Amino acid sequence: MSRIAILGAGSWGTALAIVLSRSTRSHEIWLWARDATHAQSISRSKENRKYLPQVPVPAAIRITHSMADALRGASIVVGAMPSAHARNVYGIAAGALTAGAVVVSATKGLEPGTHARMSEVIAASLPETRVAVLSGPSFALEVAKGSPTAVVIAAADAARAADLQEQFAAPNFRLYTNDDMLGVELAAAMKNVIAIAAGACQGLGLGANTLAALITRGLAEMARLAAALGARPETLSGLAGLGDLVLTCNGALSRNRHVGIELARGRPLGEILMGMSGVAEGVDTAKPLLALARENKIELPITAQVGAILRGEQNPRAAIREIMERPQTKE
Protein backbone atom coordinates (compact mmCIF):
# COMPACT_ATOMS: atom_id res chain seq x y z
CA MET A 1 0.00 0.00 0.00
CA SER A 2 1.46 3.36 -1.04
CA ARG A 3 0.99 6.51 0.99
CA ILE A 4 -0.20 9.77 -0.59
CA ALA A 5 -0.04 13.11 1.22
CA ILE A 6 -2.18 16.01 0.00
CA LEU A 7 -1.05 19.46 1.10
CA GLY A 8 -3.98 21.85 1.32
CA ALA A 9 -7.42 21.13 2.77
CA GLY A 10 -9.42 23.55 0.66
CA SER A 11 -12.09 22.35 -1.76
CA TRP A 12 -9.63 20.98 -4.33
CA GLY A 13 -7.31 19.25 -1.87
CA THR A 14 -10.29 17.65 -0.13
CA ALA A 15 -11.83 16.54 -3.43
CA LEU A 16 -8.52 14.96 -4.49
CA ALA A 17 -8.27 13.13 -1.17
CA ILE A 18 -11.78 11.77 -1.69
CA VAL A 19 -11.27 10.68 -5.30
CA LEU A 20 -7.86 9.14 -4.58
CA SER A 21 -9.39 7.17 -1.73
CA ARG A 22 -11.52 5.50 -4.45
CA SER A 23 -8.50 4.66 -6.59
CA THR A 24 -8.24 1.21 -8.12
CA ARG A 25 -4.89 1.03 -6.28
CA SER A 26 -4.79 0.71 -2.50
CA HIS A 27 -3.58 3.93 -0.89
CA GLU A 28 -3.23 5.41 2.56
CA ILE A 29 -4.40 9.01 2.15
CA TRP A 30 -3.31 11.88 4.40
CA LEU A 31 -4.75 15.38 4.07
CA TRP A 32 -2.75 18.24 5.59
CA ALA A 33 -4.52 21.42 6.70
CA ARG A 34 -2.58 24.59 7.46
CA ASP A 35 -5.02 25.54 10.23
CA ALA A 36 -5.26 23.17 13.21
CA THR A 37 -8.88 24.11 13.95
CA HIS A 38 -9.85 23.36 10.35
CA ALA A 39 -8.13 19.97 10.54
CA GLN A 40 -9.97 19.13 13.77
CA SER A 41 -13.29 20.17 12.24
CA ILE A 42 -12.88 17.85 9.25
CA SER A 43 -11.72 14.98 11.45
CA ARG A 44 -14.64 15.39 13.83
CA SER A 45 -17.46 15.94 11.32
CA LYS A 46 -16.06 13.87 8.41
CA GLU A 47 -16.96 16.83 6.22
CA ASN A 48 -15.11 19.93 5.04
CA ARG A 49 -17.85 22.32 6.10
CA LYS A 50 -15.82 25.42 5.21
CA TYR A 51 -14.81 24.62 1.64
CA LEU A 52 -16.73 21.53 0.47
CA PRO A 53 -19.90 21.24 2.58
CA GLN A 54 -22.34 18.34 2.42
CA VAL A 55 -19.77 15.98 0.83
CA PRO A 56 -18.76 13.12 3.15
CA VAL A 57 -15.03 12.69 3.77
CA PRO A 58 -14.30 8.95 4.06
CA ALA A 59 -13.20 7.85 7.52
CA ALA A 60 -10.11 6.20 6.00
CA ILE A 61 -8.64 9.60 5.06
CA ARG A 62 -6.31 10.83 7.80
CA ILE A 63 -6.57 14.56 8.53
CA THR A 64 -3.68 16.35 10.21
CA HIS A 65 -2.15 19.74 10.93
CA SER A 66 1.29 18.15 11.34
CA MET A 67 3.42 18.31 8.21
CA ALA A 68 5.74 15.63 9.61
CA ASP A 69 2.83 13.24 10.15
CA ALA A 70 1.40 13.93 6.70
CA LEU A 71 4.68 13.35 4.86
CA ARG A 72 6.10 10.46 6.88
CA GLY A 73 6.62 7.63 4.41
CA ALA A 74 4.65 9.33 1.62
CA SER A 75 5.84 8.27 -1.84
CA ILE A 76 3.53 10.77 -3.58
CA VAL A 77 2.88 14.33 -2.37
CA VAL A 78 0.14 16.41 -4.00
CA GLY A 79 0.27 20.20 -3.64
CA ALA A 80 -3.24 21.68 -3.66
CA MET A 81 -2.61 25.01 -1.98
CA PRO A 82 -3.19 28.48 -3.54
CA SER A 83 -0.26 29.67 -5.63
CA ALA A 84 0.43 32.58 -3.28
CA HIS A 85 1.13 30.12 -0.42
CA ALA A 86 2.93 27.41 -2.38
CA ARG A 87 6.53 28.47 -1.72
CA ASN A 88 5.89 28.73 2.02
CA VAL A 89 4.16 25.34 2.21
CA TYR A 90 6.84 23.56 0.19
CA GLY A 91 9.48 25.23 2.34
CA ILE A 92 7.83 23.76 5.44
CA ALA A 93 7.66 20.38 3.72
CA ALA A 94 11.35 20.38 2.80
CA GLY A 95 12.54 18.95 6.12
CA ALA A 96 9.99 16.15 6.24
CA LEU A 97 9.82 14.93 2.63
CA THR A 98 10.64 11.26 2.10
CA ALA A 99 13.65 10.69 -0.16
CA GLY A 100 12.54 9.78 -3.67
CA ALA A 101 8.99 11.07 -3.27
CA VAL A 102 7.23 12.49 -6.33
CA VAL A 103 5.63 15.92 -5.86
CA VAL A 104 2.53 16.53 -7.98
CA SER A 105 1.38 20.14 -8.33
CA ALA A 106 -2.41 20.52 -8.57
CA THR A 107 -2.30 24.31 -8.20
CA LYS A 108 -3.58 26.31 -11.20
CA GLY A 109 -1.74 29.61 -11.06
CA LEU A 110 1.56 31.49 -11.17
CA GLU A 111 3.37 32.77 -8.12
CA PRO A 112 2.47 36.45 -7.60
CA GLY A 113 5.50 38.68 -7.78
CA THR A 114 7.82 36.21 -9.54
CA HIS A 115 5.53 34.80 -12.31
CA ALA A 116 7.11 31.41 -11.51
CA ARG A 117 5.19 28.28 -12.41
CA MET A 118 4.48 25.86 -9.58
CA SER A 119 6.99 23.31 -10.91
CA GLU A 120 9.63 26.05 -10.67
CA VAL A 121 8.58 26.87 -7.11
CA ILE A 122 8.86 23.18 -6.20
CA ALA A 123 12.29 22.90 -7.85
CA ALA A 124 13.52 25.91 -5.86
CA SER A 125 12.02 24.75 -2.58
CA LEU A 126 12.69 21.01 -2.91
CA PRO A 127 15.86 20.60 -5.02
CA GLU A 128 16.27 17.32 -6.92
CA THR A 129 12.66 16.36 -6.27
CA ARG A 130 10.81 14.57 -9.06
CA VAL A 131 7.90 16.75 -10.20
CA ALA A 132 4.61 16.25 -12.07
CA VAL A 133 1.56 18.42 -12.75
CA LEU A 134 -2.14 17.55 -12.49
CA SER A 135 -4.59 19.77 -14.38
CA GLY A 136 -7.68 19.82 -16.57
CA PRO A 137 -11.41 20.59 -16.38
CA SER A 138 -12.30 19.60 -12.83
CA PHE A 139 -14.58 21.43 -10.42
CA ALA A 140 -13.81 20.13 -6.93
CA LEU A 141 -17.45 19.52 -5.99
CA GLU A 142 -18.14 17.42 -9.08
CA VAL A 143 -14.94 15.40 -8.65
CA ALA A 144 -15.79 14.71 -5.01
CA LYS A 145 -19.32 13.63 -5.91
CA GLY A 146 -18.01 11.20 -8.51
CA SER A 147 -19.03 12.94 -11.74
CA PRO A 148 -17.11 11.49 -14.72
CA THR A 149 -14.01 13.67 -15.05
CA ALA A 150 -10.98 13.58 -17.37
CA VAL A 151 -7.73 15.34 -16.46
CA VAL A 152 -4.07 15.45 -17.48
CA ILE A 153 -1.05 14.22 -15.56
CA ALA A 154 2.10 15.77 -17.00
CA ALA A 155 5.74 15.00 -16.30
CA ALA A 156 9.00 15.37 -18.22
CA ASP A 157 9.58 11.66 -17.67
CA ALA A 158 6.94 9.64 -19.55
CA ALA A 159 7.38 6.66 -17.22
CA ARG A 160 6.67 8.86 -14.19
CA ALA A 161 3.50 10.21 -15.78
CA ALA A 162 2.37 6.68 -16.66
CA ASP A 163 2.95 5.47 -13.10
CA LEU A 164 0.96 8.38 -11.64
CA GLN A 165 -1.78 7.75 -14.19
CA GLU A 166 -2.09 4.22 -12.84
CA GLN A 167 -1.82 5.29 -9.20
CA PHE A 168 -4.51 7.98 -9.48
CA ALA A 169 -7.00 6.18 -11.72
CA ALA A 170 -10.39 5.78 -10.06
CA PRO A 171 -13.98 5.10 -11.13
CA ASN A 172 -15.15 8.17 -13.06
CA PHE A 173 -11.68 9.77 -12.76
CA ARG A 174 -9.72 9.31 -15.99
CA LEU A 175 -6.20 10.61 -16.59
CA TYR A 176 -4.30 11.25 -19.82
CA THR A 177 -0.51 11.57 -19.77
CA ASN A 178 1.45 14.46 -21.27
CA ASP A 179 5.14 15.39 -21.22
CA ASP A 180 4.59 19.13 -21.83
CA MET A 181 4.55 20.38 -18.23
CA LEU A 182 5.20 23.94 -19.38
CA GLY A 183 2.12 23.99 -21.61
CA VAL A 184 -0.10 22.35 -19.00
CA GLU A 185 0.94 24.81 -16.28
CA LEU A 186 0.59 27.88 -18.47
CA ALA A 187 -2.82 26.79 -19.71
CA ALA A 188 -4.00 26.20 -16.14
CA ALA A 189 -2.96 29.70 -15.15
CA MET A 190 -4.13 31.61 -18.22
CA LYS A 191 -7.64 30.15 -18.45
CA ASN A 192 -8.50 31.66 -15.04
CA VAL A 193 -7.92 35.19 -16.33
CA ILE A 194 -10.05 34.59 -19.42
CA ALA A 195 -12.78 33.23 -17.12
CA ILE A 196 -12.90 36.57 -15.28
CA ALA A 197 -13.59 38.20 -18.64
CA ALA A 198 -16.27 35.59 -19.36
CA GLY A 199 -17.93 36.38 -16.04
CA ALA A 200 -17.87 40.08 -16.84
CA CYS A 201 -19.71 39.38 -20.10
CA GLN A 202 -22.30 37.41 -18.15
CA GLY A 203 -22.64 40.18 -15.59
CA LEU A 204 -23.28 42.69 -18.35
CA GLY A 205 -26.04 40.51 -19.75
CA LEU A 206 -24.24 39.75 -23.00
CA GLY A 207 -25.13 36.66 -25.00
CA ALA A 208 -23.75 33.46 -26.47
CA ASN A 209 -22.10 35.23 -29.43
CA THR A 210 -19.94 37.26 -27.08
CA LEU A 211 -18.96 34.28 -24.95
CA ALA A 212 -18.05 32.15 -27.98
CA ALA A 213 -15.85 34.93 -29.36
CA LEU A 214 -14.23 35.47 -25.97
CA ILE A 215 -13.39 31.79 -25.45
CA THR A 216 -11.99 31.46 -28.98
CA ARG A 217 -9.87 34.60 -28.84
CA GLY A 218 -8.88 33.82 -25.25
CA LEU A 219 -7.57 30.45 -26.38
CA ALA A 220 -5.62 32.23 -29.12
CA GLU A 221 -3.96 34.41 -26.46
CA MET A 222 -3.15 31.35 -24.36
CA ALA A 223 -1.63 29.50 -27.31
CA ARG A 224 0.37 32.56 -28.42
CA LEU A 225 2.09 33.06 -25.07
CA ALA A 226 2.57 29.36 -24.42
CA ALA A 227 4.21 28.82 -27.81
CA ALA A 228 6.51 31.80 -27.27
CA LEU A 229 7.67 30.27 -24.00
CA GLY A 230 8.33 26.89 -25.60
CA ALA A 231 5.13 24.90 -25.00
CA ARG A 232 3.55 22.70 -27.62
CA PRO A 233 0.50 24.24 -29.36
CA GLU A 234 -1.45 20.97 -29.20
CA THR A 235 -1.36 21.06 -25.40
CA LEU A 236 -3.52 24.18 -25.50
CA SER A 237 -6.17 22.37 -27.57
CA GLY A 238 -6.39 19.53 -25.06
CA LEU A 239 -7.93 19.03 -21.64
CA ALA A 240 -5.55 21.36 -19.80
CA GLY A 241 -6.17 24.16 -22.30
CA LEU A 242 -9.44 24.23 -24.21
CA GLY A 243 -11.14 21.77 -21.86
CA ASP A 244 -10.45 23.75 -18.72
CA LEU A 245 -11.12 27.06 -20.47
CA VAL A 246 -14.60 25.98 -21.56
CA LEU A 247 -15.39 24.70 -18.07
CA THR A 248 -14.14 27.76 -16.22
CA CYS A 249 -15.80 30.26 -18.57
CA ASN A 250 -19.18 28.52 -18.50
CA GLY A 251 -19.52 26.73 -15.20
CA ALA A 252 -21.54 28.16 -12.34
CA LEU A 253 -18.99 26.72 -9.87
CA SER A 254 -16.16 28.82 -11.34
CA ARG A 255 -14.80 31.27 -8.76
CA ASN A 256 -13.01 33.30 -11.44
CA ARG A 257 -16.20 33.62 -13.47
CA HIS A 258 -18.00 34.71 -10.29
CA VAL A 259 -15.45 37.50 -9.77
CA GLY A 260 -16.06 38.76 -13.30
CA ILE A 261 -19.84 38.69 -12.89
CA GLU A 262 -19.68 40.71 -9.67
CA LEU A 263 -17.18 43.21 -11.08
CA ALA A 264 -19.54 43.85 -14.00
CA ARG A 265 -22.32 44.49 -11.50
CA GLY A 266 -20.23 47.24 -9.94
CA ARG A 267 -19.03 45.57 -6.75
CA PRO A 268 -15.50 46.46 -5.55
CA LEU A 269 -12.94 43.68 -5.96
CA GLY A 270 -11.99 43.64 -2.28
CA GLU A 271 -15.61 43.17 -1.25
CA ILE A 272 -16.05 40.31 -3.74
CA LEU A 273 -12.96 38.49 -2.50
CA MET A 274 -13.91 38.95 1.15
CA GLY A 275 -17.21 37.18 0.48
CA MET A 276 -15.57 34.10 -1.10
CA SER A 277 -14.48 31.01 0.82
CA GLY A 278 -12.05 29.88 -1.88
CA VAL A 279 -9.35 31.57 -3.96
CA ALA A 280 -9.94 32.94 -7.48
CA GLU A 281 -6.45 32.33 -8.89
CA GLY A 282 -7.04 34.57 -11.91
CA VAL A 283 -7.03 37.70 -9.73
CA ASP A 284 -3.34 37.27 -8.85
CA THR A 285 -2.36 35.64 -12.15
CA ALA A 286 -3.18 38.48 -14.56
CA LYS A 287 -0.22 40.61 -13.46
CA PRO A 288 2.51 37.93 -13.83
CA LEU A 289 1.02 36.83 -17.16
CA LEU A 290 1.24 40.36 -18.49
CA ALA A 291 4.83 40.59 -17.26
CA LEU A 292 5.67 37.40 -19.17
CA ALA A 293 3.94 38.80 -22.25
CA ARG A 294 5.96 42.04 -22.09
CA GLU A 295 9.21 40.12 -21.69
CA ASN A 296 8.41 38.03 -24.76
CA LYS A 297 6.79 40.83 -26.81
CA ILE A 298 3.46 39.01 -27.00
CA GLU A 299 0.15 40.84 -27.26
CA LEU A 300 -2.61 39.70 -24.86
CA PRO A 301 -5.48 42.19 -25.35
CA ILE A 302 -8.10 40.33 -23.29
CA THR A 303 -5.68 39.64 -20.45
CA ALA A 304 -4.56 43.27 -20.52
CA GLN A 305 -8.13 44.51 -20.16
CA VAL A 306 -8.79 42.09 -17.29
CA GLY A 307 -5.64 43.36 -15.60
CA ALA A 308 -6.83 46.96 -15.96
CA ILE A 309 -10.26 46.07 -14.54
CA LEU A 310 -8.66 44.32 -11.54
CA ARG A 311 -6.49 47.37 -10.91
CA GLY A 312 -9.58 49.60 -10.97
CA GLU A 313 -8.35 51.45 -14.08
CA GLN A 314 -11.04 50.18 -16.44
CA ASN A 315 -14.69 49.16 -16.33
CA PRO A 316 -15.94 45.97 -18.05
CA ARG A 317 -18.20 47.65 -20.61
CA ALA A 318 -15.45 50.02 -21.77
CA ALA A 319 -13.00 47.11 -21.88
CA ILE A 320 -15.24 45.20 -24.28
CA ARG A 321 -15.62 48.27 -26.45
CA GLU A 322 -11.85 48.74 -26.65
CA ILE A 323 -11.33 45.11 -27.67
CA MET A 324 -14.04 45.33 -30.34
CA GLU A 325 -12.57 48.56 -31.72
CA ARG A 326 -9.05 47.18 -32.12
CA PRO A 327 -7.73 47.24 -35.73
CA GLN A 328 -9.16 44.45 -37.88
CA THR A 329 -6.74 41.57 -38.48
CA LYS A 330 -6.55 38.01 -39.79
CA GLU A 331 -7.29 35.02 -37.62
Phi, psi and omega in degrees: 000124178272158182247129179242129176251131178248122183261110181121112183254040170278199182294317184289315178300318179294317179298319178295320177300317181294312183291325179288336176290343177264003185306151176292343172268156179271121182230151167258117187256128175241135179242119182263130176247136180295325183260126183297321180296321178296317179299317180296322180296315179294316181299318184286315187267348186055041180199139175269084187294336182281318188244337183216063186293153174066020173241115182297136174262117183306142182299335182290340179283126180271129180251133181211156172259353182270117178296322180298317179295318182296320188268348184300113178079004182286126178270339177230130178239126181251122178268116181233033180266160174301150183301327181294337182256357189299313184298319179295315181294315179294329176296320177295324182288339189306320183281349185243356185291134177289136179302133179086359180294148174263131178255122182252117177276125175245019181268130183254079179183173174252154179289121178301138176094329182242347191046031176282141172285161183296327177296327177288323176296317179297315180299323179286325184274328184230073184305143177069009177282141175283133190236146172217169183228134176246126182205178179127175184289105190202090171289134184304314184299317182291323176298313182297326181278355176090017176295139178305125186222139176237129182227180181242137170244117187244138175205151179295330179265115183299325180294323178294316179298319181294322178294316179294324176303316180288321181294323187269346184301134181213162176306128180068015176228100187251136181241140173246140180272157180203144177254008180261075181298322179302309181296320180295316181292318180295317179300317181299324180282315187290325184296333180294323180290317178297326179294329175297317177297320179297319178296321178298320177298318178296317181295333178274357179080020180281162191259195185294326178303312182297315182295319179298317179296318181297313181298317182294313180286331174295318177297323178298318177298315181301313182294323181297311181290317181300316180296321179296331180270356175108006179279162178275132181304324183295337177297324182287342178267001181262199185299319183289336180259271183302317182301311182288328178296313179299315180299310188289331179280337185251332191283137180293341180275358183287119178291323180293318176299320178300318179300315180297318179301312184290325176297319179294335178276359174095007180281142177294146182302314181302319180294320179298312183293325179296331182272002182256140178277330179255181183259133171264098188299332183297335182297317180270350185271335183303314183298309178296328176296317179293327176295317177298320180297317179297316181299328184254009178055047179248136180269127178231077187297320180292313179300321180296319179292321177298318178301318179294321178296316181294329178278356181079016182262356185211152173251152187303319183294319178292326179297316179296318179298318180296321178294318181291334183265006176297156180303140180297146181209176178274158179283000000 
